[in-house]
Amino acid sequence: VAVLLAIAYGSTAGGIATLIGTPTNGVLAGIPLVTAAVSSREWFMFAAPLSALLVVLVGLTLYFGFVRGTRLSLDPNSVNQAYRALGPVGRDEILVGAVQFLQFASFLIRQDVINDPDITGSEDLKAVNDATLACAAAVLLFVLPSARHPGELLLPWKVAQERVPWGVLLLMGGGFAIAKGFQDSQLTKYVGEAIAGFATEVGSLGLAYLVTAVVCFLTEVTSNTATAGIILPILASVSSETLMHPLSLLLPATIACSIAFMLPAATPPNSVVFATPWVRIGDFVKAGLVLNLLAIAVLSPVLLLMAQAVYDTGGPFPEWACLPGSCHWLPIPGLVDGRDVASQACVDISEGLCRLRSGV
């Protein structure tokens, strides 16, 4: 049981570290309000320490809950037999691994190398973003020939059509549509004012604890991708309405979508492990409740620290989040969220009128 739970929880904890590690991170990266700021390199700098810390919490929880005081008898012959059954590493596996490595390396060097015309000698490459690199890697799999299946490609279209979770894309689109409805109905304004008032009273750490705890336990009863697809666009709309730094809300919510360990429906790894005959729902609840509480208590302050260090979430509403059509960046000096600024965002409220963070 401990081994299977470790596989499920480890998959979730490791997936936090990269933008492509879990669909919930992809939902965040797809929100127009923060697309300009959430790149693979910055995300890795922010999330890798959280992922490592969560792995430690998983190990401690499973050790004290299931492993301590037990003896493990493992037959090396059965392990070797299962390993030999995998067969040797072939050319197809090497090519797929090389494409994955190139993709991840490109994510890390994109801003400093690929987007720099002084290095590449091309202004056109300044438009290359993480989505461009991800699509390029996918295209390579559709182009490179397979050695194991002569006459076929590494990734035939038929296989992609059958295996790609197209429903996730529809789920994400539905979340954006719901968020738009909330915004047009002025519900986001009401929610935003409530959150802003709460943040003023309890501070940024209290807000991080609140968002993380609420989203974490909400995710237990729904798919984490579904939760992210609905909650994140709504929080983005709230941020636009109130001119709070968008990532101060979105980062805790995104991470919280991946720290749901208590029920099988929460994450895909949980569902896969629960499908085996050896893990019962009681095992999930026993380990997951403790792990949820530990993750909320320990990760929230570290999350806040990393968010401020990488994304400056303690500062005022950033210029990159001021999108045309809903926001104007005006040269109005003043004190915004405790900082003196020479210019600031002004959100549209009606034809020809906009509102500053101070409410003016």
Buried (B, 14 or more C-beta within 10 A) or exposed (E): BBEBBBBBBBBBBBBBBBBBBBBBBBBBBBBEBBBEBBBBBBBBBBBBBBBEBBBEBBBEBBEEBBBEEEEEEEEEEEEEEEEEEEEEEEEBBEBBEEBEEBBBEBBBEBBEEBBBEEEBEEEEBEEBBBEBBBEBBBEBBEEBEBBEEEEEBBBBEEEEEEEEEEEBBEBBEBBBEBBBEBBEEEBBBEBBEEBBEEBEEEEBEBBBBBBBBBBBBBBBEBBBBBBBBBBBBBBBBBBBBBBBBBBBBBBBBBBBBBBBBBBBBBBBBBBBBBEEEEBEEEBBBBBBBBBBBBBBEBBBEBBBEBBBEBBBBBBBBBEEBBEEEBBEBEEBEBEBBEEEBEBBBBBBEEEEEBBBBEEE
